[in-house]
């Protein structure tokens, strides 16, 4: 994580962790302990959310034959399915 913080300090990007690295609170930057204490729960939450969404989507595909059939019959529906599962 320290490498990423250094990377974002040197080269900001459009992501929440980069925003945290460059955030100011009372006109001062967050120190390393503050950055880590905020960033770690965000990373864990994002990982859990993504894992859950993918698992639920796979479960639906494994157990819902009609859904699989509709997606096979019209692959243009796949992006919509993925969006609904991940939303």
N, CA, C and O atoms as a GROMACS GRO file, in nm:
protein
  348
    1UNK      N    1   0.082  -0.118   0.000
    1UNK     CA    2   0.000   0.000   0.000
    1UNK      C    3   0.088   0.126   0.000
    1UNK      O    4   0.053   0.225  -0.064
    2UNK      N    5   0.199   0.121   0.070
    2UNK     CA    6   0.286   0.239   0.076
    2UNK      C    7   0.338   0.275  -0.063
    2UNK      O    8   0.352   0.393  -0.096
    3UNK      N    9   0.366   0.173  -0.144
    3UNK     CA   10   0.410   0.200  -0.282
    3UNK      C   11   0.302   0.272  -0.362
    3UNK      O   12   0.331   0.364  -0.438
    4UNK      N   13   0.177   0.229  -0.344
    4UNK     CA   14   0.066   0.293  -0.415
    4UNK      C   15   0.049   0.438  -0.369
    4UNK      O   16   0.025   0.527  -0.451
    5UNK      N   17   0.061   0.462  -0.240
    5UNK     CA   18   0.049   0.598  -0.188
    5UNK      C   19   0.157   0.686  -0.250
    5UNK      O   20   0.130   0.798  -0.293
    6UNK      N   21   0.280   0.635  -0.255
    6UNK     CA   22   0.390   0.710  -0.318
    6UNK      C   23   0.361   0.735  -0.466
    6UNK      O   24   0.388   0.843  -0.519
    7UNK      N   25   0.308   0.633  -0.532
    7UNK     CA   26   0.275   0.646  -0.675
    7UNK      C   27   0.170   0.755  -0.697
    7UNK      O   28   0.184   0.838  -0.787
    8UNK      N   29   0.065   0.756  -0.614
    8UNK     CA   30  -0.040   0.856  -0.629
    8UNK      C   31   0.010   0.996  -0.592
    8UNK      O   32  -0.037   1.095  -0.648
    9UNK      N   33   0.102   1.004  -0.499
    9UNK     CA   34   0.160   1.136  -0.467
    9UNK      C   35   0.233   1.191  -0.588
    9UNK      O   36   0.223   1.310  -0.619
   10UNK      N   37   0.307   1.105  -0.655
   10UNK     CA   38   0.387   1.147  -0.771
   10UNK      C   39   0.300   1.168  -0.895
   10UNK      O   40   0.322   1.262  -0.972
   11UNK      N   41   0.202   1.081  -0.912
   11UNK     CA   42   0.119   1.085  -1.033
   11UNK      C   43  -0.027   1.065  -0.994
   11UNK      O   44  -0.074   0.952  -0.988
   12UNK      N   45  -0.099   1.174  -0.967
   12UNK     CA   46  -0.241   1.161  -0.932
   12UNK      C   47  -0.321   1.097  -1.046
   12UNK      O   48  -0.288   1.113  -1.163
   13UNK      N   49  -0.424   1.027  -1.009
   13UNK     CA   50  -0.514   0.969  -1.109
   13UNK      C   51  -0.657   0.989  -1.062
   13UNK      O   52  -0.682   1.044  -0.955
   14UNK      N   53  -0.751   0.945  -1.144
   14UNK     CA   54  -0.894   0.962  -1.115
   14UNK      C   55  -0.945   0.840  -1.038
   14UNK      O   56  -1.017   0.757  -1.094
   15UNK      N   57  -0.907   0.832  -0.909
   15UNK     CA   58  -0.958   0.724  -0.824
   15UNK      C   59  -0.965   0.774  -0.681
   15UNK      O   60  -0.900   0.872  -0.644
   16UNK      N   61  -1.044   0.708  -0.601
   16UNK     CA   62  -1.068   0.755  -0.465
   16UNK      C   63  -0.941   0.753  -0.381
   16UNK      O   64  -0.923   0.841  -0.297
   17UNK      N   65  -0.854   0.655  -0.402
   17UNK     CA   66  -0.731   0.650  -0.322
   17UNK      C   67  -0.639   0.766  -0.356
   17UNK      O   68  -0.576   0.823  -0.267
   18UNK      N   69  -0.630   0.800  -0.481
   18UNK     CA   70  -0.551   0.916  -0.520
   18UNK      C   71  -0.612   1.043  -0.460
   18UNK      O   72  -0.539   1.131  -0.414
   19UNK      N   73  -0.743   1.051  -0.462
   19UNK     CA   74  -0.810   1.167  -0.400
   19UNK      C   75  -0.776   1.178  -0.252
   19UNK      O   76  -0.753   1.288  -0.202
   20UNK      N   77  -0.772   1.064  -0.183
   20UNK     CA   78  -0.736   1.066  -0.041
   20UNK      C   79  -0.593   1.114  -0.019
   20UNK      O   80  -0.566   1.192   0.072
   21UNK      N   81  -0.503   1.067  -0.103
   21UNK     CA   82  -0.362   1.106  -0.090
   21UNK      C   83  -0.347   1.257  -0.104
   21UNK      O   84  -0.261   1.318  -0.040
   22UNK      N   85  -0.431   1.318  -0.187
   22UNK     CA   86  -0.420   1.462  -0.213
   22UNK      C   87  -0.521   1.545  -0.133
   22UNK      O   88  -0.528   1.667  -0.150
   23UNK      N   89  -0.598   1.478  -0.046
   23UNK     CA   90  -0.697   1.550   0.033
   23UNK      C   91  -0.630   1.639   0.138
   23UNK      O   92  -0.521   1.610   0.186
   24UNK      N   93  -0.699   1.746   0.170
   24UNK     CA   94  -0.654   1.837   0.276
   24UNK      C   95  -0.761   1.842   0.384
   24UNK      O   96  -0.880   1.852   0.354
   25UNK      N   97  -0.718   1.835   0.508
   25UNK     CA   98  -0.807   1.850   0.623
   25UNK      C   99  -0.745   1.959   0.709
   25UNK      O  100  -0.632   1.947   0.755
   26UNK      N  101  -0.819   2.064   0.729
   26UNK     CA  102  -0.766   2.180   0.802
   26UNK      C  103  -0.634   2.227   0.741
   26UNK      O  104  -0.538   2.256   0.813
   27UNK      N  105  -0.630   2.234   0.610
   27UNK     CA  106  -0.513   2.280   0.534
   27UNK      C  107  -0.389   2.192   0.549
   27UNK      O  108  -0.278   2.240   0.528
   28UNK      N  109  -0.406   2.067   0.585
   28UNK     CA  110  -0.292   1.976   0.590
   28UNK      C  111  -0.328   1.845   0.522
   28UNK      O  112  -0.444   1.804   0.520
   29UNK      N  113  -0.227   1.781   0.468
   29UNK     CA  114  -0.247   1.650   0.407
   29UNK      C  115  -0.265   1.545   0.516
   29UNK      O  116  -0.217   1.561   0.628
   30UNK      N  117  -0.333   1.438   0.481
   30UNK     CA  118  -0.346   1.326   0.574
   30UNK      C  119  -0.210   1.259   0.591
   30UNK      O  120  -0.135   1.245   0.494
   31UNK      N  121  -0.178   1.218   0.713
   31UNK     CA  122  -0.052   1.147   0.732
   31UNK      C  123  -0.071   1.001   0.693
   31UNK      O  124  -0.182   0.958   0.664
   32UNK      N  125   0.037   0.926   0.692
   32UNK     CA  126   0.033   0.790   0.641
   32UNK      C  127  -0.063   0.701   0.721
   32UNK      O  128  -0.133   0.618   0.664
   33UNK      N  129  -0.065   0.718   0.853
   33UNK     CA  130  -0.156   0.638   0.936
   33UNK      C  131  -0.302   0.670   0.904
   33UNK      O  132  -0.385   0.580   0.898
   34UNK      N  133  -0.331   0.796   0.884
   34UNK     CA  134  -0.469   0.835   0.849
   34UNK      C  135  -0.508   0.779   0.712
   34UNK      O  136  -0.618   0.728   0.695
   35UNK      N  137  -0.416   0.789   0.616
   35UNK     CA  138  -0.444   0.735   0.482
   35UNK      C  139  -0.474   0.586   0.488
   35UNK      O  140  -0.571   0.540   0.428
   36UNK      N  141  -0.391   0.513   0.559
   36UNK     CA  142  -0.410   0.368   0.567
   36UNK      C  143  -0.538   0.334   0.642
   36UNK      O  144  -0.609   0.241   0.603
   37UNK      N  145  -0.569   0.408   0.749
   37UNK     CA  146  -0.689   0.377   0.826
   37UNK      C  147  -0.817   0.404   0.747
   37UNK      O  148  -0.921   0.345   0.777
   38UNK      N  149  -0.810   0.491   0.649
   38UNK     CA  150  -0.926   0.517   0.562
   38UNK      C  151  -0.925   0.424   0.442
   38UNK      O  152  -1.030   0.372   0.402
   39UNK      N  153  -0.808   0.402   0.384
   39UNK     CA  154  -0.799   0.325   0.260
   39UNK      C  155  -0.828   0.176   0.279
   39UNK      O  156  -0.895   0.115   0.196
   40UNK      N  157  -0.779   0.118   0.386
   40UNK     CA  158  -0.796  -0.027   0.404
   40UNK      C  159  -0.943  -0.069   0.410
   40UNK      O  160  -0.980  -0.164   0.341
   41UNK      N  161  -1.027  -0.003   0.488
   41UNK     CA  162  -1.169  -0.044   0.486
   41UNK      C  163  -1.234  -0.025   0.348
   41UNK      O  164  -1.320  -0.104   0.310
   42UNK      N  165  -1.192   0.078   0.274
   42UNK     CA  166  -1.246   0.097   0.139
   42UNK      C  167  -1.207  -0.018   0.047
   42UNK      O  168  -1.289  -0.067  -0.030
   43UNK      N  169  -1.083  -0.060   0.057
   43UNK     CA  170  -1.035  -0.170  -0.027
   43UNK      C  171  -1.107  -0.300   0.009
   43UNK      O  172  -1.151  -0.374  -0.080
   44UNK      N  173  -1.120  -0.327   0.137
   44UNK     CA  174  -1.188  -0.449   0.182
   44UNK      C  175  -1.335  -0.446   0.139
   44UNK      O  176  -1.386  -0.546   0.088
   45UNK      N  177  -1.401  -0.334   0.158
   45UNK     CA  178  -1.542  -0.323   0.119
   45UNK      C  179  -1.560  -0.342  -0.031
   45UNK      O  180  -1.652  -0.411  -0.075
   46UNK      N  181  -1.471  -0.283  -0.110
   46UNK     CA  182  -1.480  -0.299  -0.255
   46UNK      C  183  -1.459  -0.444  -0.296
   46UNK      O  184  -1.527  -0.494  -0.386
   47UNK      N  185  -1.365  -0.509  -0.231
   47UNK     CA  186  -1.339  -0.650  -0.262
   47UNK      C  187  -1.460  -0.736  -0.226
   47UNK      O  188  -1.499  -0.822  -0.304
   48UNK      N  189  -1.517  -0.714  -0.109
   48UNK     CA  190  -1.634  -0.793  -0.067
   48UNK      C  191  -1.753  -0.769  -0.160
   48UNK      O  192  -1.824  -0.863  -0.195
   49UNK      N  193  -1.774  -0.644  -0.198
   49UNK     CA  194  -1.886  -0.611  -0.287
   49UNK      C  195  -1.869  -0.678  -0.423
   49UNK      O  196  -1.963  -0.737  -0.476
   50UNK      N  197  -1.750  -0.670  -0.478
   50UNK     CA  198  -1.722  -0.730  -0.608
   50UNK      C  199  -1.736  -0.882  -0.602
   50UNK      O  200  -1.797  -0.942  -0.690
   51UNK      N  201  -1.680  -0.942  -0.499
   51UNK     CA  202  -1.689  -1.087  -0.483
   51UNK      C  203  -1.834  -1.132  -0.472
   51UNK      O  204  -1.874  -1.231  -0.534
   52UNK      N  205  -1.911  -1.060  -0.395
   52UNK     CA  206  -2.052  -1.095  -0.378
   52UNK      C  207  -2.129  -1.081  -0.509
   52UNK      O  208  -2.209  -1.168  -0.544
   53UNK      N  209  -2.105  -0.973  -0.582
   53UNK     CA  210  -2.175  -0.951  -0.709
   53UNK      C  211  -2.142  -1.061  -0.810
   53UNK      O  212  -2.232  -1.115  -0.875
   54UNK      N  213  -2.016  -1.095  -0.821
   54UNK     CA  214  -1.975  -1.200  -0.916
   54UNK      C  215  -2.036  -1.334  -0.874
   54UNK      O  216  -2.087  -1.408  -0.957
   55UNK      N  217  -2.029  -1.364  -0.745
   55UNK     CA  218  -2.084  -1.491  -0.695
   55UNK      C  219  -2.234  -1.501  -0.722
   55UNK      O  220  -2.283  -1.605  -0.765
   56UNK      N  221  -2.305  -1.394  -0.695
   56UNK     CA  222  -2.450  -1.395  -0.720
   56UNK      C  223  -2.482  -1.412  -0.867
   56UNK      O  224  -2.575  -1.484  -0.903
   57UNK      N  225  -2.405  -1.346  -0.952
   57UNK     CA  226  -2.426  -1.361  -1.096
   57UNK      C  227  -2.400  -1.503  -1.142
   57UNK      O  228  -2.476  -1.558  -1.222
   58UNK      N  229  -2.293  -1.562  -1.092
   58UNK     CA  230  -2.261  -1.700  -1.131
   58UNK      C  231  -2.367  -1.798  -1.078
   58UNK      O  232  -2.404  -1.893  -1.147
   59UNK      N  233  -2.415  -1.774  -0.957
   59UNK     CA  234  -2.520  -1.859  -0.901
   59UNK      C  235  -2.646  -1.852  -0.986
   59UNK      O  236  -2.708  -1.955  -1.015
   60UNK      N  237  -2.682  -1.732  -1.026
   60UNK     CA  238  -2.801  -1.718  -1.111
   60UNK      C  239  -2.782  -1.791  -1.243
   60UNK      O  240  -2.873  -1.860  -1.289
   61UNK      N  241  -2.665  -1.777  -1.303
   61UNK     CA  242  -2.640  -1.847  -1.430
   61UNK      C  243  -2.642  -1.998  -1.411
   61UNK      O  244  -2.688  -2.071  -1.499
   62UNK      N  245  -2.591  -2.045  -1.299
   62UNK     CA  246  -2.586  -2.189  -1.274
   62UNK      C  247  -2.723  -2.248  -1.244
   62UNK      O  248  -2.746  -2.366  -1.272
   63UNK      N  249  -2.813  -2.170  -1.186
   63UNK     CA  250  -2.940  -2.226  -1.140
   63UNK      C  251  -3.061  -2.185  -1.223
   63UNK      O  252  -3.169  -2.242  -1.207
   64UNK      N  253  -3.045  -2.088  -1.311
   64UNK     CA  254  -3.160  -2.039  -1.388
   64UNK      C  255  -3.143  -2.069  -1.537
   64UNK      O  256  -3.084  -1.991  -1.612
   65UNK      N  257  -3.194  -2.184  -1.576
   65UNK     CA  258  -3.181  -2.229  -1.714
   65UNK      C  259  -3.244  -2.131  -1.813
   65UNK      O  260  -3.190  -2.108  -1.921
   66UNK      N  261  -3.359  -2.075  -1.777
   66UNK     CA  262  -3.425  -1.979  -1.868
   66UNK      C  263  -3.337  -1.857  -1.891
   66UNK      O  264  -3.328  -1.807  -2.003
   67UNK      N  265  -3.273  -1.809  -1.785
   67UNK     CA  266  -3.183  -1.694  -1.798
   67UNK      C  267  -3.067  -1.728  -1.891
   67UNK      O  268  -3.034  -1.650  -1.981
   68UNK      N  269  -3.006  -1.844  -1.871
   68UNK     CA  270  -2.896  -1.886  -1.960
   68UNK      C  271  -2.944  -1.893  -2.105
   68UNK      O  272  -2.874  -1.851  -2.197
   69UNK      N  273  -3.064  -1.946  -2.123
   69UNK     CA  274  -3.120  -1.959  -2.258
   69UNK      C  275  -3.141  -1.823  -2.324
   69UNK      O  276  -3.109  -1.805  -2.441
   70UNK      N  277  -3.195  -1.728  -2.247
   70UNK     CA  278  -3.217  -1.593  -2.303
   70UNK      C  279  -3.084  -1.527  -2.340
   70UNK      O  280  -3.074  -1.461  -2.444
   71UNK      N  281  -2.984  -1.545  -2.257
   71UNK     CA  282  -2.854  -1.483  -2.286
   71UNK      C  283  -2.787  -1.550  -2.406
   71UNK      O  284  -2.723  -1.483  -2.487
   72UNK      N  285  -2.800  -1.681  -2.416
   72UNK     CA  286  -2.744  -1.752  -2.533
   72UNK      C  287  -2.816  -1.711  -2.661
   72UNK      O  288  -2.754  -1.691  -2.765
   73UNK      N  289  -2.948  -1.698  -2.651
   73UNK     CA  290  -3.028  -1.664  -2.769
   73UNK      C  291  -3.000  -1.522  -2.816
   73UNK      O  292  -3.008  -1.493  -2.936
   74UNK      N  293  -2.969  -1.433  -2.724
   74UNK     CA  294  -2.945  -1.294  -2.760
   74UNK      C  295  -2.828  -1.239  -2.676
   74UNK      O  296  -2.851  -1.176  -2.573
   75UNK      N  297  -2.705  -1.263  -2.720
   75UNK     CA  298  -2.588  -1.219  -2.644
   75UNK      C  299  -2.582  -1.068  -2.618
   75UNK      O  300  -2.506  -1.022  -2.533
   76UNK      N  301  -2.663  -0.991  -2.694
   76UNK     CA  302  -2.666  -0.846  -2.668
   76UNK      C  303  -2.723  -0.816  -2.529
   76UNK      O  304  -2.706  -0.705  -2.478
   77UNK      N  305  -2.790  -0.913  -2.468
   77UNK     CA  306  -2.844  -0.895  -2.333
   77UNK      C  307  -2.739  -0.910  -2.223
   77UNK      O  308  -2.762  -0.871  -2.109
   78UNK      N  309  -2.625  -0.966  -2.257
   78UNK     CA  310  -2.522  -0.994  -2.156
   78UNK      C  311  -2.476  -0.866  -2.084
   78UNK      O  312  -2.469  -0.867  -1.961
   79UNK      N  313  -2.445  -0.757  -2.154
   79UNK     CA  314  -2.403  -0.637  -2.080
   79UNK      C  315  -2.509  -0.588  -1.980
   79UNK      O  316  -2.475  -0.543  -1.871
   80UNK      N  317  -2.635  -0.598  -2.018
   80UNK     CA  318  -2.742  -0.558  -1.926
   80UNK      C  319  -2.747  -0.649  -1.803
   80UNK      O  320  -2.763  -0.601  -1.691
   81UNK      N  321  -2.732  -0.780  -1.826
   81UNK     CA  322  -2.728  -0.875  -1.715
   81UNK      C  323  -2.612  -0.842  -1.621
   81UNK      O  324  -2.630  -0.838  -1.499
   82UNK      N  325  -2.495  -0.820  -1.678
   82UNK     CA  326  -2.378  -0.789  -1.595
   82UNK      C  327  -2.401  -0.660  -1.517
   82UNK      O  328  -2.367  -0.653  -1.398
   83UNK      N  329  -2.458  -0.560  -1.581
   83UNK     CA  330  -2.486  -0.434  -1.512
   83UNK      C  331  -2.584  -0.454  -1.397
   83UNK      O  332  -2.566  -0.396  -1.290
   84UNK      N  333  -2.687  -0.533  -1.419
   84UNK     CA  334  -2.786  -0.557  -1.313
   84UNK      C  335  -2.725  -0.636  -1.198
   84UNK      O  336  -2.755  -0.608  -1.081
   85UNK      N  337  -2.641  -0.732  -1.228
   85UNK     CA  338  -2.579  -0.814  -1.124
   85UNK      C  339  -2.481  -0.729  -1.042
   85UNK      O  340  -2.472  -0.745  -0.920
   86UNK      N  341  -2.408  -0.641  -1.107
   86UNK     CA  342  -2.306  -0.562  -1.040
   86UNK      C  343  -2.360  -0.435  -0.978
   86UNK      O  344  -2.287  -0.367  -0.905
   87UNK      N  345  -2.484  -0.402  -1.005
   87UNK     CA  346  -2.539  -0.277  -0.950
   87UNK      C  347  -2.585  -0.294  -0.808
   87UNK      O  348  -2.634  -0.199  -0.747
   0.00000   0.00000   0.00000
